[in-house]
Amino acid sequence: MASSALDSSGNQPVVDIADVMQKIAEHKGCGTSSDDGKASCGSSAGPADMAPEIWEKVKNHPCYSEEAHHHYARMHVAVAPACNIQCNYCNRKYDCANESRPGVVSERLTPEQASKKVLAVASTIPQMTVLGIAGPGDPLANPKKTFETFRLISEVAPDIKLCLSTNGLALPDWVDEIAKYKVDHVTITINMVDPEVGQHIYPWIFWNHKRVEGIEAARILSERQLLGLEMLTERGILAKINSVMIPGINDKHLVEVNKAVKSRGAFLHNIMPLISAPEHGTVFGLNGQRGPSAQELKALQDECEGDMNMMRHCRQCRADAVGLLGEDRSAEFTTDKIMAMEVEYDAEGRKAYQQAVEAERQAKVAAKAGELEGLEGAGDIKVLVAVATKGHGIINEHFGHAKEFQVYELSGSGAKFVGHRRVDLYCQGGFGEEDALSTVIAAINDCHAVFVAKIGGCPKADLQAAGIEPVDHYAHEYIEASAIVWFKDYLAKVAAGEVIHTERGDAAIRQGALLAS
């Protein structure tokens, strides 16, 4: 049986994060009743295959460590409105509150407003460890605003990691400045290394005070991106590569991109699905270019994983996102609200929370390790399972309240996180929406089971009819350990002839990515 995340079990350390957050809240003079509160986590010293200095950079960065994203939050500040290239998959929207995708913001900030917002968020959300600038344009097309923001934040909150995301066109010109401000993490979006492919993705770039189009634009962009990556690597700055998978245009070519960025020292490769719903108003969306299915995306990620670490937990965040990956609390920190706040930066409270998180992480790793024995009989059997969770690596979300499901692959090697699926909220005002349920089933149709804290009778019956087993008897227990226990039981049933193992069908990656439900 999987060890509970909430109950003591032998010598396993148990940490109640909600209790820690309550203590922090009380220390700050307010109370709360809320329970919200391939860099694997090994010991506190870090994984055996990673240098200690690298581990220190990634252990609490939710984008650079899949394991960390269960526990730590990030925020983006929208101080960079201008962009120096045009992408066929991008349509920047300002004053937009109901979409969750790159390039979208509710409000743009000055560096001074951004600094105040960071302090307000970090004091309210102690698990917020990372500040990123990701637009809504390109940070390096707005260098003055970008680096002034970094300067202000590094002075008042030196414990927060700084990072930025860029298309890479201007990157070589600013690597020294990036290093100067100790920006240890840079994400570059690289969708091609062949200009013949690139011309179908980028209509134009703005280079040397003029617009350049076609193959020549793609050639310049690619050369600058790869040069910038090499320069970051030389300075010890971790680089993550984002690539948008566009079926029929660059999907096969991304294998070559993967090889090219690995050879130049990239730390992590994130292959993301194209978001191409027509209502977003992008060129690809309006011309009918489809995005990949879940099966297509996973197959490409699997193919590239042999060459380097793959990121599979990306949520393709807004340029003003706040909170854990998969949630957005930016509405709590609008400019009018933060400017009215008297912010006291609680460094001790943040430290206490993060120490508790590290203890919880060790408990989760120990629970998983304790269940791995006995998987030898899996052979070539692999299954996917979906999990409803609010974070901390625990099965702690009601089926009807889930806005996304995390997906794990179970095999003889154990449990491996392979992605997430956004879904329409099933429970609306206490009642289930049958139309929404069909979209949930479509999103996890490739999964053999779905793990939830609780589920009603009607959705349970519909899931079973679709061939997906609803599992609610591991509520508030660790995800990976519980999934392995379930998988061993599944294997025993297969061996006994009680169950015939079959492959599941494909699943849909949700288009639209609406925040509001």
N, C-alpha and C positions, 0 to 999 in steps of 0.2 A: 504494500500500500504506500502511496506517495506520502511523504511527510507534510503535515499541514504547515502552512505559512503562519498560522495564527496560534497553534498549540505547540507546547514543548514536546520534544522527541529526543530522548537521550541527551547527547552532548551538543546537539545542533543549536547554534545560536538563533534566537528568535527576536525579531525587532518589530515593534508596532509603530510604523511610520506615522500613522494618524495620531498616536499619542505624542510623538516627538513634535509634530506640527501644532498640536494643541498647546504643548508647553511653550513653544515659540510664540504662539498667538497670545498666550496669557502673559508672557514676558513683555510683549509689546502693548499690553493693555486692552486686548480684545479677545474674544472667544470665538470658537468655531465648532460646529457639530458635524462638519463634513468629513467623509472618509476618503475624499479625493486626495487627496492630498498632493572584417573577419578578425575583429579584435575581441576574442572571447575573454570572459572573466575567469581568471584562475585565482591564484592567491592574491593577497594585497600587493605582492611584489610584481604581479603581472604574469601573463602567459609565458611558458618556457621558450616559445619561438619568437619572442618580441623583445627588443632591447629595452632596458628600463626607462631610458629617456623618451622612447616612443610611447611606451605604456602610459607615462605620466601625461603625455599630450592627448591621448585618446580615451583614457579610462572613464572620464565623465563627460565626454563629448557625444551627444546622442546621435549625431550624423556619422561620426567616424567609428562608432562601436555599436553593433547591433544589440549587444547585451546592455550597454549603458542606456539605450533609448527607452527601456522599460522604466527607468528610474529618474533620468535627468531631463530638464527642459531647456529649450532654446528660445530666443526671441530675435526677430528681425526688425530693424528700424528703416523706415522708408525715407532716406535722405538723398537718394540718387535718381532723379527723374529722367535724365537724358540718356539716350542710347546711341551707339555709334555703328550699329548694324541692324538689318531687318531680317527677321526669321519668319518663315512661312507658317510656323506653328504658334506665333506669339501675337497677342493683342493686349497691350497694356491698358488697364482700366483703373481710373482714379475714382474715389468716392464710391466704391463698390463693396458692399458688405456681404453679399450672398454667394460669392464664388470663392473656391479655394484652389488656386493654381498660381504658378509663378507670374509675376507682372501685375498682380492685382493688389490694390491697397484701398483702405477707406480714407486715409488722409496722409499727406506728405508732411515731413517734419524738418525743422531746422536742426543743425547739430546741437544747439542748446536745448531744444525741446527733446531731442533724442536722448541726451545725457540724463535729463530729469526723468524721462520715461524708464530708462534702464534702472535707475536707482529705485523708482517706485515698484517696478516689477520684481527686481531682485530682493527687495525687502518684503514683498508679499508672497513671492514664490521662491522659497529657499533652495529648491532643486534647480533653479535656473542658473546654469553654469556657462552658457555660451551666448555671446552677442554677435550676430551676423548682419552684414549689409549685403542685400541681394536685389537691390533695385529700388523702385520698380523698373528703372532702366539698367544701366551698367555702372557699378561703383567706380570703375576706373575711367569712365567717361565723365564722371563728376568728382575728380580727385580732390578738389579743395574741400568740398562738403564731407567726403568720405573720411579723409585723414584728420580733419578737424573733429569729427565725431569720435574717431578712435582716440585722439589725444585727450579729449574731455573725459571719456569713460575710463581710460587707463589711469587718470589722476584720481578719480573718486572711487573706483571699484577695481582695484588691481587684481583681484582674485578671479575676475571674469575673463574667460578665453575670448579672443577676438578672431573673427574669420570673415571672409568675403567670398562672394561668388561673381565670376566674370566670364564674359565670352572670350576673353584672351587677346583681343585685338590690340589693346593698349598695355597688356601685361608686362612685356619686357621693359617698358619705360618706367615702370613703377615698382619693380621688384625690390630695389634698395629701400624705397620708402615703406614698403610692406614690412621688410625686415626691421627697419628702424622702430616701428610701432609695435614690434613683437606680435605681429599677426601670424600665428603659427599654423593656420589652416586656410588653404585657398582652394576653392572649387572652380574648375574650368569646364565649361560646356564645350565638348568636342564631339561633333556629330559625323565627322568625316576626316580622312587624311588624303582623299583623292578629290581634286577640284571638279572632276567630271561628275562626281556624286554631289559635291557641295553646291554646285550651281542650281540644283533642284530644291535646295533647302534655304539658301540665302539669296534674295533678289539683289541686295546691294550692301556695301559697307561704306562708311565715311572715313576716308584715309588720306592723310596729308592735305587736309582742307578741301577735299573734293570727293564726290560720289563715284565709286567704282562698282561695276556691275559684272554679272556673269562669271565665267570660269576664272577670270583674273581676280575678281573679288574673293572667290573661294580659295584661290592659291595664296593670296596674301594672308588671308585669315588663318589658314592652316599653318603656314610657316611661322606666323607670329604666336599662335597657340603652342606649338611644339617647342619653339625657342623659349617662351615664357615658362613652360613646364620644366625644361632643363635648368633654367636659372633658379627656379624655386628649389629644385632638388639639390643643386650645388650649395644652397644656403641652409639646408636642413629644414625647410618649410614643407609640411605635409601637404600633398596635393591630392584632391579627390577629383575624379573626372566624371562629369555627368554626360550621358549620351541619350538622346531621345530616339527610341525605336520607331521608325516610320516604315511600315510594310511596303515592299515594292520599291523603296528608294534607297534606304541604307541598312535594312535589317541584316542582310548577308555581309555587308561591308563592315559592320561593327566588330566583327571578329578581327579584322585587320586594324581597326582603331584600337582595340584592346591590346594587341601585340605592340603597337607603336607607343602607346602611353606607358605600358609596363617597361619597355626597354629604356624609357627616359625617366624612370624612377617614380611613377605615380604610385601612391599608397593604396588607393581604393578606386574601383570602377563601379559606377552606378548607372545601369541601363534602365531607363524609365519608359513607360508606355506613352505614346503620343496621345495628347488630349485634343480631340478633333471634333467636338460637338459643334454643329453649325451655329448655335446661339452664341458662341464665343466670338464669332466674327473674324476668325483667322482665315488666311488664304487656304490652308489645308481643310479647315472646317467647312468653308463655303464651296470648295471644289469637290467635296465628297471623299477626300482621302480618309481611309479608315485607320483606326488604331489597332494594335495587336490584341489577340485574345490572351487570356491568362496562360494557356498552354504554350502559345508561341513565345510569349515573354519569358517564361520559365525555361523553355528549351534553349533560348539564346543565352540566358544568364548561366545555365548549366554548362553550355559549350565554352563560354569564356572563363568560367571559374577555375579551370585547370591552369590557366596562365597567371591569374592574380586574384586577390581578394575581391569579392563582389559585394556591393551594398544592395540589400533587398528590402530594407525597411523605409525607404524614402517615401515621403508623403506629398512631394511636389508642392511645397508650401507657398503660401502667399508671401508677398514682400514685406508684410507687417505682422506675420504670425507670432503668437505668444503662447507658450505652454509646452507640454509634452508633445512629441510627434503624434499626429493623429487627433489633436485637440487644438482649439484656437480660442484663447481668452483675451484677444485684443480688444474686444468691446468693453472690457473692464478697465481699460487703460487709454481712453480717448484723451486727446490733448486738453480738453476743458477739465476733465477729471484730474489729470496728473498735475496740471498747473495750480490747482486748488489744494493739492496735498502738501502737508508738511512731512517730508520724507526723512526718516532717520535710518541710515544704512546699518542693518543689524548683522555685522560680520560674525559675531559669536553665534547667533541663531542659525545662520547659514552653515557655519562650520559644524554645529551640533547635528543639524539635519543630515548633512552629507556624511558624517561619521556613521550615523544610523543606517543610511543607505548602504554603505560599504559592508556593514555587518549583515544586512539583509541579503546582499548579493552573495556573500559567502555561504549563507544558509541555503540559498537557492541552488548554488553550484553543488553543495554537499548532497542535497536531496536528489539532484539529477544523477550524480555519480553513484549514489546508493542503489539506484534502480537499473543501472546499465547491465549488470550481470544477468545472464539468461536470455540474451537476444541472439545467441548463436544460431538459433533455428530459423531466423528470418529468411535466410537465403537471399534470393533476388526480390523478395516482396518489399514494396515500398507503398505507403499510403499517405495521403494528405488529410490533415484534420484542421478544422477552423476553431478559433478560440475567441470568446467574448471576454474582453478584459479592459479595465480602466487603468492598468499600469502595474508597475512593481513586479511583473512576471507572474501574476496571480490570476486565477480564473475567478473574477469578481464582478462580472457584468451580467445583468438580466438579458436574455435573448431579445426581448422587445425593446430594450433601451440601447442596444448596440448600433453605433453609426459606422462601425467597421469591424471586421473580423481579422485576426492575425492567423496566418496559415503556417503550419509546421509540416515538414516531411518526416515521417517515421520510417526507419529502416534498421538493419542490423547494427548500424553505427550509433543509433539513438535518435534524438529529436533535434531537428535542424530548422530554424526559422527560414522561410523561403519567400514571404511576402505578406501582403495585407489586401483586403477587399473592402472598399467603401460600399455602404449599402443605404437604402432608404430606411428611415426609422419605422419599425413595425408597429410599436405601441404609440398611439396618438391619443392623449387625454384619457388613458385608462382602457382604451379599446384597440383591438388589433385591426390593422388595415390589410385586407386580403390582397389588394393590388401590390402593396409594398412587400408582402411575403413572397410573392412570385419573383420579385427582383432579388430578394435575399437568396432564395434558392438558386437562382441563375448565377449569382456571384460566387457561391460556394459549391457549385454543382460537381466540381472535381474532387470534393472532399468526401471521405467515408464517414466522418463523424463531425459533430460540432459540440464543443465543450462550453457550457454556460453555468452561471451561478444559479439560475432559475429559469424555468420555461413553462408556459401555459399549455393546456391540453390540446388546443386547436393547432397551434404551430407545430407542436410535437408530432401530431398525427400527419400533418402535411409533409414534414421533413422525412418521416419514416416512409411515407408513400413514395417520396422522391429517391429513396435509397440512402438517405443520410441519417445516421444514428444520432439522436439528441442525447447528450451525456451531461447529467446534472448532479451526479453523486461525487464530484471532486470540487464542489464549490469552496472557494477561498483557499485552495491549495495551489502549490506551485505548478505552473503550466507544463514544463518539460518533464518533470518527474511523473506527474499524473498521466500525461500522454503516453509515456513509456509503459507505465503499468497497464493502461488500456490496450496498448499495442501487443504486449505479451499475452494478454487474454485473447485478443483477436487471433494471434498466431496459434494459440492452443486450440481455438475453435476450428481454425483451418486444418490443423494437423489431425483433429478428431473427426473431420468430415462434417462438422456442424455448419460450417460456412465455406462457401466456394469463393475464393479470392478472385475478383474481377477488377479490371481497370475502370475507373470512372471516366465520364465524358469531360469535355472542355468546360470552361467557365468564362463569364463575361466580366471584363474590367469596366467598371462603371464610368460612363461619360457624364459630364456636367459638373460633378464635384461641388454640389451646393452645400453651403454651410448650414443654412436654416432648414429646419424640419417642420 
